C-alpha cells in the first residue's frame, strides 16, 4: 500500500512538473503547425517567467503576472513572425539569437527580484471529484493551472482535427499555396498563430515562477525551452502525443528526484540532467532509420499502428518562406 501511495505521489508530482511544459509544447505545436519555427522558446520562457513574477510581485496580482507573461511571449513571437514572414529571413537564426538575447535579458532585468518571496498559485481541490479513488489524488487535488492545462490539450486537439479553422491551420503549414488559392491570407493567419503560440509560451514561463518553481533566480527555467522543442518533435505535432511527451518527461524528473534517496552515491547533478538526456535519447530512437526498418518487419496491421504511434513527419511547409503570387 505504501509503495502504491508512493507511486501515486510520483505520478502526481510528474503532472505538476509537466504542466509548464504542456503550455510551452502546445504553443510551439500551434506555431509549427502554421509553418513557422519559433526557436526562441528557451529565452521566451525564461524572460516571461521573470516578467510574470516581477509583475505579480509588484501588483500583488497573479492574474496580472500571467497576463504580463503572455504579452511578453506574444511580443517575442511578433519579432519572430516579422523577421520570418515579412522580412523573410531565416527562422532558425532569428529564433536562436532571440533565445540567447532573452536569456541574458531575463538575468539583467530580473536582478532586483532574485530569491525574494512572492505570490504563488494556491491549490484548489475539486469537491466530490477529489474523493474518487486513485484518480482523485492524481488529477483533482492540484491547482487551477493544472486543470487548465488538461483543458488546453483537449481543446487544441479538437480544434486541430474537428473544426474548419483547425483544418485551415494545418493547411497553411502543409500546403500554403493551396490555402492562398482558396482566398485565405496565409501571412496574416501565420502571424496570428505565431503570436498565439508565443503567448502560451509566456504563460509557461509564469507557470514556472508563480507555481512549479515559485520565485525567480538567474536561469530559473534553464533547459526547459530546448526540451519543449524536442518534445514537439517527439510528439509528432499532435497535441495529445505532445502532452504525453511532456508528462513522460515529468515522470522522468519525478523519478530522478526520488532516486536521490535510494542512490546517495550517485552525484545529484547526474540525476538532475538524466531526464534531459533520456528524453533526447528517446527522440533519437523514434526518429532513427533503425526503428523504421524494425517496424517494416512487423505484421502490417501492427506495423502501421506502431508507425502512427511512434513516428510522424513534420508539416510539409515548416520553416519555408511563402511567397504569395
Helices and strands as residue ranges (DSSP letters): H 2-33, H 41-59, H 62-81, I 82-86, H 91-109, G 111-113, G 129-131, H 135-139, H 144-162, H 164-174, H 176-181, H 186-207, I 208-212, H 224-234, H 239-262, H 268-286, H 289-296, H 300-310
